[in-house]
Amino acid sequence: MTQVDFYILNDSQPAALPLFTCRLTEKAYRQGHQVYIHTESDQQLRELDDLLWTFRDGSFLPHGRHEDGSSNDQPILLGHALEPEGPGDVLLNLAGEVPAFFSRFNRVAELVGGNDSQIAAARTRYRFYKDRGYTLNTHNL
């Protein structure tokens, strides 16, 4: 069964969530996991695409955009409108809703920013997983 973790940031600054996304992606990548980052919008996808190259001095996170037809051989893929192919390793969800394909991943990381609308959406996602019997872990950061 898919493991679901909620990462709740106490920082409501707009840059906090994208930077945390990059750090968590880097951690998963360094541990040898393939990562799929599901974004809320195409704009968020483009911002993360840029940030993954520059979020830290000396950072290098090889990635591609699923929408651009990037190969699934990429260790890190970003997507918004298209569903990833096949089973996956780690899904980082930045969208307000649970993606229909979440259960194909071994792990789901629900990333929650510190503003009220993101917290409200996260509560709905939390209930969705809980009602279906998933074991949930919460990390307050």
ROLUMMI-999552 format. One line per 2 residues: number of its first residue (from 0); their letters; for each residue x, y, z of C-alpha. Coordinates in steps of 0.05 Angstrom, whole numbers, plus 32768, in hexadecimal, padded with zeros to 4 digits. Layout:
REM ROLUMMI-999552
NUM = a = X Y Z | ...
//
This chain:
REM ROLUMMI-999552
0 = mt = 8000 8000 8000 | 8018 8046 7FF0
2 = qv = 8039 806B 802A | 801E 80B2 8032
4 = df = 8043 80EA 8056 | 802B 8131 8061
6 = yi = 8061 8166 8067 | 8044 81A5 8085
8 = ln = 806D 81E4 8081 | 8062 8219 80B6
10 = ds = 807E 824D 8087 | 804A 8270 805C
12 = qp = 807C 8296 8031 | 8071 8287 7FE6
14 = aa = 80B8 826D 7FDD | 80B5 823B 8017
16 = lp = 808E 8203 7FF5 | 80B7 8203 7FB4
18 = lf = 80F8 8202 7FDA | 80E1 81CA 8007
20 = tc = 80CA 81A4 7FCA | 8111 81A9 7FAD
22 = rl = 8131 8192 7FEE | 8103 8156 7FF5
24 = te = 810D 8145 7FAC | 8158 8148 7FB6
26 = ka = 8154 811B 7FF2 | 812B 80E7 7FCD
28 = yr = 8158 80EB 7F90 | 8197 80E1 7FBA
30 = qg = 8176 80A3 7FD9 | 816E 8087 7F92
32 = hq = 8123 8092 7F8B | 80FF 80A7 7F4B
34 = vy = 80D4 80E4 7F5A | 8097 80FF 7F38
36 = ih = 8082 8145 7F4C | 8039 8153 7F3F
38 = te = 802C 819E 7F3C | 7FED 81C8 7F45
40 = sd = 7FF8 81EF 7F04 | 8025 81F6 7EC8
42 = qq = 8041 8236 7EE6 | 8055 8211 7F25
44 = lr = 8074 81DA 7EFA | 809E 820D 7ED4
46 = el = 80B5 822F 7F14 | 80CB 81EC 7F32
48 = dd = 80EC 81D9 7EF1 | 8119 8216 7EF8
50 = ll = 8121 8211 7F43 | 8139 81C9 7F42
52 = wt = 8178 81E2 7F1E | 8185 821E 7F4A
54 = fr = 8167 8215 7F90 | 81AB 8209 7FB0
56 = dg = 81F2 8219 7F9C | 820F 81DB 7F7B
58 = sf = 81CC 81B9 7F75 | 81C0 818C 7F3A
60 = lp = 817F 8165 7F37 | 8176 8145 7EF3
62 = hg = 812E 814A 7EDF | 80FD 8152 7EA6
64 = rh = 80B7 816A 7E99 | 8087 8131 7E8B
66 = ed = 805D 8160 7E60 | 8098 816B 7E32
68 = gs = 809D 8121 7E24 | 80D9 8118 7E52
70 = sn = 80EC 80D0 7E58 | 80D3 80AA 7E94
72 = dq = 811C 8097 7E9D | 8127 80DB 7EBE
74 = pi = 8132 80D2 7F09 | 8106 810F 7F16
76 = ll = 80C8 8121 7EED | 809A 815D 7EF4
78 = gh = 8053 815A 7EDB | 8011 817D 7EDE
80 = al = 7FDF 816C 7EA8 | 7FF6 8126 7E94
82 = ep = 7FF3 80E8 7EBE | 8037 80C5 7EC6
84 = eg = 803F 8081 7EA7 | 8047 8041 7ECE
86 = pg = 8054 8036 7F17 | 8080 8066 7F3C
88 = dv = 80AC 806E 7F78 | 80A0 80B2 7F9A
90 = ll = 8068 80E4 7F8A | 806E 812B 7FA4
92 = nl = 8029 8149 7FA0 | 8023 8195 7F9D
94 = ag = 7FDD 8195 7F81 | 7FA0 81A6 7FAA
96 = ev = 7F80 8163 7F9B | 7F97 811B 7FA0
98 = pa = 7FAE 8104 7F5B | 7F86 80CA 7F40
100 = ff = 7FC7 80A3 7F33 | 7FE4 80AA 7F7A
102 = sr = 7FDD 8060 7F8C | 800E 804B 7F56
104 = fn = 8046 806A 7F80 | 8069 8049 7FBB
106 = rv = 806A 808B 7FE1 | 8042 80CB 7FDD
108 = ae = 805B 810B 7FFD | 8024 813E 8005
110 = lv = 8046 8182 800A | 801E 81B7 802E
112 = gg = 802F 8201 8030 | 801F 822D 806C
114 = nd = 7FE5 8255 8050 | 7F9C 8248 8063
116 = sq = 7F84 8230 801E | 7FBD 81FD 8018
118 = ia = 7FAF 81E3 805F | 7F64 81DC 8050
120 = aa = 7F73 81B5 8010 | 7FA4 8189 8036
122 = rt = 7F6F 8178 8069 | 7F41 8160 8031
124 = ry = 7F79 8135 8014 | 7F89 811A 8059
126 = rf = 7F41 8103 8062 | 7F42 80E4 801C
128 = yk = 7F7D 80B8 802E | 7F65 80A8 8074
130 = dr = 7F1F 8094 805C | 7F41 8062 802D
132 = gy = 7F6B 8042 8064 | 7FB0 805F 8054
134 = tl = 7FE1 8066 808D | 7FF2 80B0 8092
136 = nt = 802F 80D2 80AE | 8032 811C 80BD
138 = hn = 8072 8145 80C0 | 806B 818C 80DB
140 = l = 80A6 81B5 80C2
//
